[in-house]
Structure formats: C-alpha cells, structure tokens
Amino acid sequence: MCIEDVPFAVLMATPQDIEDLAYGFAITEGLAGFDEIADVTTEETPDGWRVNINRRADAQRRLPRARTIESRSGCGVCGTSRLRDAVRSLPTVQTGLTVTRAAIMRALAGLEAGQVLGARTRATHAAGFADSTGQVLLVREDVGRHNALDKLVGAAARAGIDATRGFVLITSRCSFEMVEKTVRMGAPLLVAVSAPTSLAIERAQLAGLSVVALARADGFQLFTGGERVCD
C-alpha cells in the first residue's frame, strides 16, 4: 500500500475488492477522508498487488501511524513501536439510532448468507453493514478480519451509504482496532460474533459506540451503549 507513491504498509489480503480495501484503509488509518481521496490505482505484480492512494491537493496532510514492519492480516497495529501510535484519539459517535433485537438477529442471518467466499473456503472473515431494520446492504470478505472491515468501510463510502443510519457486523472477536474502524466509519453500533476485549469496551465507551457481542443464533449480549438496542 502506497500513499502518493511512497510505500506505507504491506497487507496480507485476499485479492478481491482491492480498491474498497484501499479506500477503507485510508479512512480508518486516518490518512484521508473519502472526499479527500483523488484516486486509487492498482497493479498486479509477480509479488502481489501494488496499490497507490493519491490524495487531493487540498487534502489535510495527516500524520500517519508510524510502522517499522509490515501489517499482517491478523493484526491491525503491526509495526507500531509506541503505545500512543497504536491507541489514538477518536471522534465521538453522534446519532440517536435505535435498532430492535429482531433487526440484529435478521442481520446476523443476512451476514451468514452473504459469505460466498467463506462458504467455499471456510477460511475467511466477513464484515457487513445493515440498515436499522436489519437488512444487510453490503458484505465484504477477507482472510484477515481487519481487512474485511476496511473493505466494508471503503465499499460503503464509495456507494454513498450513510453509516450513521445502520450498524456493522463482524464474524471475529471484537478488538479495539475493530471498534476504532467502526467509529471512524461513523456507524453507531458494532455487532460481533465473538467476545470483546477490555480495551475494546473502554474505547467504545469513550467514543459512544454501542457494542453487541457473543452474537449467535440463540441471542447476544450488550456490552456498551444499551440505549440503542430495544425490544
């Protein structure tokens, strides 16, 4: 992944929806807002895909998170050498969205149905976006959970979806990186099939994000922001 042709990170990713990944990565890393990205170019090479993100001339030049080694699919902060580089300030989620328990269960079923690659390989993660009724509008898959969510963020931005009017679902555990990506996307609620870490809960509370986890066919548990979920 390059920014203005300068190498920035190496990602181990599934070679689908690469442009979505680039847009989402730029947004969740705080490198640029969607409107600040001029274009994304991709090139297949013998070693993989080379992706370059060009920002608009008037885009704010944000300081990127410093990395000393490549990013890997299983880690969103690989290569960071200082805690303050890994855990950064976040905006506060601003929305009065509420969803029903039935909507969350409907969305979980829709996320499972939308995992085409996962059904074939049983080796990928998925991230989905659902509207307030639980209808799944987008699903993105990748070998890495962070990449899947970045792809979703990029796809939603490119499709002009207002993230404040729905919620995110992920098939992985709820780490603090997944919380931060959801907050930067602007979604007010994150639903995870596995458990959250203590740092994820802390970061979600600070940002005003609602977290539902251990979400399965037989129910789920509310960890933060319970006012957004009703019967």
N, C-alpha and C positions, 0 to 999 in steps of 0.2 A: 504494500500500500504506500503510495507516494502522495505528497502534498506539494503541488507546484513542481513536480518532477524531482523532489527531494525525498529519498527513502525515509519512511516513518515507522512502519511496522510490517512484520511478516505474520500472516494469519494462516493457520491450517484450517481450510474451509472446504465445504462441499461446493463443487463448481456449478452451482445453479444460482440464479438471481444475484449475480455478482454486482451489478450496478446498485441494486437495492442495498446490498451489504455496504458498499462504499458510502452511499448517502447516509445510511443509518449510523455507520461508524463515525463519520464526521460529526453528526448531530450529537450522538451520545458521548463522544470524546470531548465535546465542547469546542471542536475545531471550527465549526461554522453552523449557522442556522441554514435551513433549507433554502431560503431566499438568497443566501449569500454564496451558494454554490453555482458557479458558472456552467461547469460541465464535468462529466466523469468519462474517462476513456479507459477501455480495457484492451489488453493484448495478450493472446495466448503465446507462451514461450515454452521451450523444451523443459523448463524447470517448474512451470505453473503459469499462473495468470499475473500479469503486471497491471496494476490499477493505479490511475492517477486522478487525483481530485484537484480541480482548479477552482479557486475562489474568485468571486467578483473583485474588481479593482477597488470597490468601495467597501468591501467586507472588513469587519473588525478583525485584526490580526491577533487572535487569542493565543496565549502561551500554551503549547501542548503539554500533556503529561509526559514527563521525561521517562525514556525507556533505554535500558542498556542491553537487553536481549530481545529476541522476537516474541511476539504474542503467540500463544498456543490456544487450541480450541477449548481446552479445559480451564483456562484462566484469563480473566479479564484485565488483570493488572500485571501480567508477566513483564519483567524488565524494570519495574519501578523500584528504586533503591531507597526511597524515603516514605514514611507513612503518610506525610502530608500530600505526597504526589498520588497516593492510592485513594485516600479518602478526602474528597474535595467538597467545597460548598455547593449546595443545591438550591434551586428555586423552590418555592412553595407551591404545591398544587392548589389551584384556585377553581373550584367547581362545586356545585351543590348536587351533583348527580347522585341518584339512588337507584339501586337495582334490587330485584327480588331474588330470593333463594332459588326460585324456579328458573329465573333467567340464567343464573350461574350454572345450574345443572344442565340446562339446554346448551349453553356454550361449551361446556366440557364434552358433551356428546358430539357437538359440531366440530370441535378441535380434533377429536379422535378420527372422525370420518374424513377430515381434510388432510390427514397424514399419508399421502400417496407414497412418498419415498420410504417413510417409516414402515408402512405395511409390507413393502417389498424387501427391506433390508433388516428391520428390527434393530437398527444401529444408529438412529438419528434422533435428535431432539426437535421439538417444534415450538413455535410461538404463534399465537393467534390474537386477533382483535375482534371483539364482539360489540354490537351496539347495546343499548340499555335493555333491550328485550331478550338478549342472549343469542341473537342471530350472528353467526360468525361471518365476518366480511372478508377477512384475509387470514391466510395461514402461510408461514414460511418455515422451511426445514433446513437443518444443517447438522453435521457431525458434532458441532460444538453448540452448547446452549447459548453462549454469549453471541455467537454469530447468528443463530436463528432469530434472536431478539433484535439484533441490529438490522437484519434483513427485513423484519417486520416494520421496524421504525422507518426505514428507508422507503419501503413499499407504501406505507400509509401516507407519508409525506408526499410522495410522487403522485399518489392518487387523490390528493387533496382532502383526505379524511380528517375531520376534526376529532383529535384524540380525546378531547375533554368530554365527548358525548358517548364514550363507551369504556371498555376495560380490556386489559391484556391478560392472556392466559399463557402459561409456560408448562412444559412437561418435566421440568427439572426441579431441583431444590431451589429455594428462594434465598440466594446470597445477596450481599449488599450491592454487588455490581448490577444484579438484575433489578433491584429496587431503583438504583440511580438511573439506569437506562429508561425505565418506565417513567420516572419523574421528568427526565429531560424530554421524553416524548410528549408529555403533557397529560397522560392518562391518569385518572384519579384512583383506580383500583387495579391491583395485581392479584391474579389467582394462580397459585402454584400447586402442582400435584404432590409435591414433597414438602418437607418442613423448612421453615425459615431459620437462619442463623440469628444469634442475639444481636449482632451488628446490623443485620438487615432490618430487624424490628426497630432498633434505635434510629437508623437512618430514615426509615419510613415515617416514624413518629415526628421526626424533625421536619420532614418535608410535607407532612399532611397527607401521605399516601395511605390508602386502605389496603391491607394485606389479608387475603384469604389463602390459607394453605392446607395441606393434607386433604386436598380436594379430590374426592373419588366418587364413584357412582353411588356410594351409600351416604355421602354427606361431606361436610368440610368444617373447618374451624376458623373462626375470626381471630386475628392477632392484633390488628390496629384498625382504627377508623371504622368501627362497627356501625356508626350512624349512616353509612352509605348502603348498608345491606338491610333489607326489610323482608318481612314475611309476605 
